[in-house]
């Protein structure tokens, strides 16, 4: 079970956003789902809003994240 948001120093909104971003990173790394589908899965009606939020959180676009991490995963196989 995950710790309650109060215990980790995030507001409930930040906690949910962080959890969504983590799930999006996992999906980008481990599936071939397109970015629009991942955006919808994460609750974004607009893939551009998802991409913007993702870049704000990680510093890079979802496409770039996938490229960098899929390349690393392929090297480790």
N, C-alpha and C positions, 0 to 999 in steps of 0.2 A: 504494500500500500504506500502511496506517495505521501510525503509529509504535507500537512495543511499549509496553505499559503502564508498564514501568519508566522509559522515556524521558520520559513525560509526567507522572509523579508520582502515578499512581493505582494502587491495588491491582488485581489482575485482576478481582475482583468489582465494584469501582467502575467499572472500564473497561467491563465488559459492561453494567452497569446504565445507564451514560451512553449507550452505543451504542444500547441498546434505547429509551431515552427519546428520543433524537434521531430514531430511526426512527419512533416513535409520533407525534412532532410532525409529521414529514413526511407520514405517512399521514393525520393529522387535517387537515392543510392542503390536501392534494392529491387526496384520494379522498373518496368518500361512504360508505366503509365505516362500519358502526355501531361504537360503542365496544366492545361485547361482542366483535365479531369482531376488532378491533384488539387487545384484551386477549388473546384466544386466540392471535393471530398473534405476540404478544410473549412468549408462554409462560406467561401467567397463566391459571389455571383459574377464577379468580373475577374478574369485571369490577370488583367493589368494591375488591379488593386492587390491581388495576391503577390505578383512579382515585385511590386513596389514595397510592400510590407516585408517580404522576404529579403530584399536587398537592404532595407533599413536595418534589419536584424543581423544579417550576416556579412554585409559589405559587398556581396556579389549577387548576380541574378540567379534564379533557379537553374536556368540552362547552364550557366558557367559552373555552378555548384555540381551539377550532375556530371559535366564533362571532367572536372578535376577529380571528383571522387570515384567515378566509374573507371577512369584511367588508373587510379591507384589500386582499386579492387582488382582490376584485370592483371596488374603487375604482380599482385600477391597470390594469384591462382597458380 
